[in-house]
Amino acid sequence: MSVIVRVKVNSKNTSSHYTKNDETGKQNVNTTVAMRTAYTNDPKDPNYIFSAMSGGTEFALSTINQAAADQFELDGEYECVFTRVK
């Protein structure tokens, strides 16, 4: 069984990482993308049920891969699929 949750990016923050990249000697930049469940008032929407059951959820993705961080736009909505791994 999988659970699909729609999330909205509410912030993106960058900071210099304390270790240096071995290839370039430059400091790595860490980006944290924060997302919250997207709100809806439609009781038929799966996000409505998820929000009601969880009281709201926040996810944070931290990465030093700038190309990955660039895939997330501020105020953009995305679907997260959670599937149990056996």
C-alpha positions as CSV (number, residue, x, y, z in Angstrom):
1,M,0.0,0.0,0.0
2,S,1.2,3.5,-0.8
3,V,0.2,6.9,0.6
4,I,0.4,9.9,-1.7
5,V,0.7,13.3,-0.1
6,R,0.7,16.7,-1.9
7,V,3.2,19.1,-0.4
8,K,4.0,22.7,-1.0
9,V,7.6,24.2,-0.7
10,N,7.5,26.9,1.9
11,S,11.2,27.7,2.2
12,K,14.6,27.1,0.8
13,N,17.7,27.9,2.8
14,T,21.4,27.6,1.9
15,S,24.4,27.5,4.1
16,S,28.1,26.7,3.6
17,H,29.0,23.2,4.7
18,Y,32.0,22.8,7.0
19,T,33.8,20.3,4.8
20,K,35.5,21.1,1.5
21,N,34.8,19.4,-1.8
22,D,37.9,17.3,-2.5
23,E,37.9,17.9,-6.3
24,T,37.6,21.7,-6.2
25,G,38.7,22.7,-2.7
26,K,35.6,24.9,-2.5
27,Q,33.2,24.6,0.5
28,N,30.1,22.6,-0.2
29,V,26.8,24.5,-0.1
30,N,23.9,22.8,1.8
31,T,20.4,23.6,0.7
32,T,17.4,22.7,2.9
33,V,14.0,22.6,1.2
34,A,11.1,22.7,3.7
35,M,7.7,21.4,2.6
36,R,4.3,21.3,4.3
37,T,1.2,19.4,3.3
38,A,-0.8,21.4,0.8
39,Y,-4.1,22.6,2.4
40,T,-7.5,21.9,0.8
41,N,-11.0,22.3,2.0
42,D,-12.4,19.6,-0.3
43,P,-13.3,16.6,1.8
44,K,-12.9,14.3,-1.2
45,D,-9.3,15.3,-1.7
46,P,-6.8,12.8,-0.2
47,N,-4.8,15.7,1.3
48,Y,-7.9,16.8,3.3
49,I,-8.0,13.4,5.0
50,F,-4.3,13.3,5.5
51,S,-4.2,16.7,7.1
52,A,-7.2,16.0,9.3
53,M,-5.6,12.7,10.5
54,S,-2.0,14.1,11.0
55,G,-2.7,17.7,12.1
56,G,-0.3,18.9,9.5
57,T,3.0,17.6,8.4
58,E,6.3,19.1,7.5
59,F,9.2,17.5,5.5
60,A,12.7,18.8,5.2
61,L,15.1,17.7,2.5
62,S,18.8,18.7,3.0
63,T,21.3,18.2,0.1
64,I,24.6,19.4,-1.1
65,N,23.5,18.5,-4.6
66,Q,22.5,21.9,-6.0
67,A,20.9,20.3,-9.1
68,A,18.6,18.3,-6.9
69,A,17.7,21.4,-4.8
70,D,17.0,23.4,-8.0
71,Q,14.2,20.9,-8.8
72,F,12.1,22.4,-6.0
73,E,10.5,25.8,-6.6
74,L,9.3,28.0,-3.8
75,D,5.5,27.8,-3.5
76,G,5.6,24.8,-5.9
77,E,3.4,21.8,-5.1
78,Y,4.8,18.2,-5.4
79,E,3.5,14.7,-4.7
80,C,5.3,12.5,-2.2
81,V,4.7,8.8,-2.4
82,F,5.4,6.7,0.7
83,T,5.6,3.0,0.1
84,R,6.7,0.5,2.8
85,V,9.9,-1.3,1.9
86,K,10.0,-4.9,2.9
